[in-house]
């Protein structure tokens, strides 16, 4: 009966989060309403929701999302072309568990890992 999942991550600054996801990662705003303290973005078949947490300590934020893709090499290169900083330990790599993955951090230290089965 489950049909989809939309992770909710913390954000300190809605404008900064919106700018990063739209202008760096190529997402679009989801929905026509602008909700105070809440943001919804989408790209292709996924959505990520954000809730305002102004006091968030980014050094202790462990928000994480694993996003599957069917064209990891193109996605990785498109982020590099758009000057997205890849996590220092998250360069594109084939993992022993049969995934090609890379990771990055958003402005609030939410870890986004992208993966494709090989």
Backbone as a ProteinNet text record, in pm:
[ID]
protein_1_A
[PRIMARY]
XXXXXXXXXXXXXXXXXXXXXXXXXXXXXXXXXXXXXXXXXXXXXXXXXXXXXXXXXXXXXXXXXXXXXXXXXXXXXXXXXXXXXXXXXXXXXXXXXXXXXXXXXXXXXXXXXXXXXX
[TERTIARY]
79.6	0	84.6	209.7	295.3	325	327.6	346.9	467.9	515.7	626.9	679.2	796.3	851.8	913.3	891.5	944.9	1018	1150.4	1224.3	1208.7	1211.9	1205.8	1337.9	1404.7	1534.8	1528.1	1613.7	1614.9	1686.8	1642	1708.7	1709.7	1818	1826.9	1769.8	1791.1	1756.8	1688.1	1558.9	1479.9	1533	1570.1	1619.6	1748.8	1840.1	1967.2	1945.1	1857.2	1827.1	1761.9	1665	1597.2	1696.9	1784.4	1884.2	1975.9	2024.3	2114.4	2047.8	1928.6	1863.7	1817.3	1770.3	1724.6	1840.8	1931.9	2035.1	2161	2187.2	2305.5	2271	2162	2129.1	2021.7	1957.3	1860.2	1721.6	1686.6	1551.4	1457.7	1328.9	1226.3	1141.7	1078.3	984	865	814.2	695.9	577.8	468.4	347.6	349.1	233.4	220.5	217.5	201.9	194	331.8	357.9	481.8	447.3	486.5	452.4	562.5	525	620.3	693.3	826.4	906	907.8	860	855	886.1	960.2	1000.2	989.2	938.7	929.7	994	1087.6	1152.2	1140.7	1150	1142.4	1235.1	1278.7	1358.5	1326.7	1290.2	1251.1	1142.1	1167.4	1062.9	1077.1	1157.2	1173.1	1138.2	1098.6	1075.6	1155.4	1203.4	1262.5	1190.1	1149.9	1083.1	1180.7	1166.5	1251.7	1165.5	1204.6	1137.1	1237.2	1188.4	1274.9	1322.6	1453.4	1516	1630.6	1596.6	1692.8	1809.8	1788.4	1893.3	1975.8	1957.6	2029.6	2180.8	2245.5	2391	2440.5	2497.3	2536.2	2646.6	2719.8	2825.4	2768.1	2641.5	2578.6	2457.1	2440.8	2328.9	2365.2	2284.1	2308.5	2199.6	2132.1	2032.2	2096.8	2035.8	2091.7	1979.6	2007.2	1914.7	1996.3	1948.8	2010.8	1916.9	1968.8	1887.2	1940.1	1856.2	1895.6	1878.3	1967.9	1964.2	1990.6	1956.1	1985.1	2093.1	2157.3	2266.2	2363	2430.4	2516.2	2630.4	2689.9	2803.4	2760.4	2648.3	2597.5	2559.1	2491.2	2451	2572.9	2672.2	2795.4	2861.5	2874.9	2938.9	2857.1	2725.4	2642.8	2660.1	2674.8	2699	2837.7	2938	3071.6	3069.4	2999.4	2989.9	2920.7	2836.5	2764.2	2833.3	2960.7	3042.6	2986.1	2920.7	2873.8	2993.4	3011.9	3122.2	3084.6	3164.6	3144.9	3210.4	3149	3202.8	3347	3438.4	3579.1	3596.5	3508.9	3515.2	3410.3	3351.5	3237	3250	3372.2	3388.6	3323.6	3287.1	3224.8	3316	3258.7	3338.7	3246.8	3299.4	3225.6	3249.9	3142.6	3149.5	3144.6	3198.8	3198.9	3058.7	2957.9	2821.6	2746	2818	2756.5	2686.8	2728.5	2672.2	2784.1	2754.7	2840.8	2777.9	2856.3	2800.8	2889.8	2824.6	2895.4	2807.7	2870.7	2798.3	2834.6	2740.5	2764.1	2685.5	2722.8	2653.4	2579.1	2457.6	2384.5	2424.6	2369	2411.2	2393.5	2311.6	2288.4	2353	2447.6	2519.8	2432	2320.2	2245.1	2324.5	2350.7	2429.3	2337.6	2367.9	2294.8	2389.1	2351.1	2428.6	2347.7	2412.4	2349.8	2410.9	2328	2380.4	2308.6	2382.8	2327.6	2380.2	2290.8	2331.2	2411.2	2514.6	2595.3	2585.4
-119.8	0	127.4	119.2	237.5	276.7	404.8	448.9	538	603.9	695.8	736.7	799.2	852.6	988.2	1081.8	1216.2	1252.9	1239.5	1270	1416.1	1440.6	1576.3	1603.1	1710.4	1746.5	1884.6	1910.7	2043.3	2145.8	2271.1	2382.8	2502.6	2577.9	2699.6	2819.3	2826.1	2943.3	2896.4	2920.5	2872.9	2925.7	3053	3111.8	3044.6	3018.5	2954.7	2810.6	2738.8	2601	2597.6	2684.4	2692.2	2723.2	2819.3	2858.4	2740.3	2669.9	2557.8	2448.5	2407	2295.8	2334.3	2456	2497.3	2533.8	2616.2	2670.7	2585.3	2502.4	2416.2	2273.3	2219.1	2079.1	2059.4	2166.3	2155.4	2108.8	2121.6	2090.1	2205.1	2182.4	2285.2	2288	2400.7	2407.2	2318.6	2251.9	2168.4	2242.7	2244	2310.1	2458.1	2517	2659	2748.7	2690.5	2771.1	2782.2	2898.1	2920.5	2915.6	2806.8	2787.9	2842.8	2915	2971.7	2858.6	2860.3	2762.3	2623.7	2608.1	2476.1	2492.2	2396.5	2402.3	2262.5	2255.7	2129.7	2149.6	2060.1	2065.8	1928.4	1928.4	1801.8	1805.1	1686.2	1666.7	1527.3	1520.3	1393.5	1328.8	1214.9	1143.6	1150.7	1243.6	1250.5	1389.2	1391.5	1515.9	1509.9	1626.7	1640.8	1756.9	1737.8	1841.8	1890.6	2017	2078.2	2151	2140.8	2215.4	2312.3	2427	2530.4	2490.6	2503.6	2475.6	2575.3	2698.1	2808.2	2783.3	2708.4	2682.7	2558.8	2501.8	2381.1	2402.2	2310.3	2309.3	2216.5	2273.6	2192.7	2092.3	2114.9	2019.8	1891.3	1895.3	1775.4	1730.8	1784.8	1744.3	1615.6	1513.8	1385.9	1351.9	1455.4	1432.4	1369	1262.3	1191.3	1139.8	1140.5	1084.6	1007.3	889.5	811.3	819.4	867.5	889.6	801.2	716.3	630.2	704.1	672.9	732.2	623.7	652	556.3	608.7	722.4	777.9	854.2	779.9	840.1	921.7	874.7	946.7	1083.3	1089	1216.5	1310	1257.1	1339	1396.6	1313.9	1357.4	1469	1449.3	1550.2	1678.8	1668	1789	1869.7	1802.4	1874	1939.2	1867.8	1927.2	2048.5	2037.5	2149	2270.1	2246.4	2354.8	2396.9	2358.8	2397	2350.3	2235.2	2175	2107.7	2134.4	2073.3	1931.4	1837.8	1697.3	1675.4	1594.9	1565.6	1515.5	1559.8	1516.6	1364.4	1292.6	1146.3	1084.2	1166.4	1118.1	1124.6	1122.6	1124.3	1000.2	1011	899	777.2	667.6	547.4	425.5	315.8	189.8	121.1	91.6	33.3	-119.3	-186.8	-333.8	-394.2	-316.5	-370	-351.2	-321.4	-319	-189.3	-80.8	50.8	144.1	234.1	348.3	464.9	532.3	634.9	757.3	870.3	990.7	1063.4	1153.4	1224.6	1372.1	1451.5	1593.8	1640.1	1757.3	1818.1	1941.3	1959.6	2081.7	2190.9	2310.3	2420.3	2392	2292.9	2260.9	2130.5	2082.5	1957.6	1833.7	1840.7	1721.5	1648.2	1520	1439.7	1380.9	1410	1352.5	1253.9	1127.1	1026.4	980.4	979.1	936.4	804.1	707.9	577.5	512.9	428	350.1	208.3	112.4	-28.3	-56.8	-139.7	-176.9	-326.3
0	0	0	43.5	42.6	-101.6	-129.6	-267.6	-288.9	-184.9	-201.8	-65.3	-64.1	59.1	29.9	119.6	105.3	234.5	234.7	357.3	397.2	527.1	582.7	652.8	609.7	664.4	727.5	825.6	887.9	800.6	813	744.9	838.5	834.8	915.2	842.4	712.7	632.9	505.4	496.7	383.2	250.3	244.4	119.3	74.5	167.9	134	88	156	117.7	-19.9	-40.3	-169.5	-281.2	-258.6	-358.7	-392.6	-291.8	-314.4	-397.1	-356.9	-425.3	-566.2	-584.7	-716.6	-808.4	-762.2	-849.7	-859	-760.6	-765.5	-808.5	-754.2	-779.4	-885.7	-930.2	-1038	-997.9	-871.1	-826.5	-863	-846.1	-863.1	-737.4	-712.9	-601.6	-632.4	-529	-542.3	-481.9	-553.2	-505.3	-535.6	-527.4	-560.5	-438.1	-320.1	-197.8	-132.8	-73.7	0.9	149.4	214.1	354	443.2	544.4	639.3	711.6	703.2	776.1	715.2	593.5	529.9	382.1	326.2	186.2	126.4	3.6	-68.6	-205.4	-240	-370.3	-436.1	-569	-641.8	-762.1	-799	-920.5	-970.7	-1096.8	-1156.8	-1072.2	-1012.3	-938.2	-786.9	-736.8	-591	-538.7	-414.5	-340.5	-211.8	-169.7	-37.7	28.7	152.8	230.8	337.9	375.4	476.9	577.8	703.4	809.2	871	908.9	965.1	1104.4	1124.5	1253.3	1266.1	1301.4	1303.4	1397.9	1506	1604.5	1572.5	1455.1	1417	1429.3	1498.6	1507.9	1398	1292.7	1177.1	1209.8	1318.4	1355.1	1415.5	1455.1	1511.3	1430.5	1311.2	1227	1152.8	1171.3	1106.8	1005	950.3	846.8	724.7	674.3	559.6	470.7	340.5	242.6	139.4	103.7	-3.5	-123.4	-236.3	-355.4	-468.1	-520	-631.5	-763.7	-856.4	-989.2	-1092.8	-1217.7	-1324.1	-1419	-1382.5	-1464.5	-1374.3	-1287.8	-1184.9	-1244	-1352.5	-1410.8	-1463.2	-1530.7	-1582.7	-1468	-1367.3	-1252.7	-1182.4	-1158	-1092	-1172.3	-1302.5	-1386.1	-1391	-1392.9	-1395.5	-1267.7	-1153.8	-1028.9	-1030.2	-1078.1	-1088.9	-1180.7	-1293.9	-1388.3	-1327	-1227.1	-1160.5	-1030.6	-1014.4	-898.9	-765.5	-765.2	-640.2	-574.3	-447	-373.2	-333.3	-377	-340.5	-204.4	-120.2	12.6	-1.9	85.2	74.3	72.7	140.1	141	49.6	-38.9	-114.6	-264.8	-318.3	-463.5	-525.5	-650.6	-721.9	-717.8	-669.9	-649.2	-656.3	-704.9	-704.1	-569.9	-500.7	-366.4	-373.3	-270.3	-268.9	-269.6	-230	-223.4	-355.1	-464	-596	-632	-571.2	-601.1	-644.8	-738.3	-768.6	-695.6	-612.8	-524.5	-517.8	-482.3	-439.9	-339.8	-263.2	-157.6	-156.6	-104.5	-84.4	36.9	86.3	199.8	152.2	202.1	170.8	270.5	261.4	350.3	500.1	535	676.1	718.7	638.1	664.2	656	583.8	551.5	444.3	466.4	373.3	267.4	141	28.8	-39.7	-43.6	-112.8	-232.6	-348.1	-472.2	-512.7	-553.9	-589.3	-705	-774.2	-884.5	-874.5	-888.1	-889.9	-1016.2	-1000.2	-1118.1	-1142
[MASK]
++++++++++++++++++++++++++++++++++++++++++++++++++++++++++++++++++++++++++++++++++++++++++++++++++++++++++++++++++++++

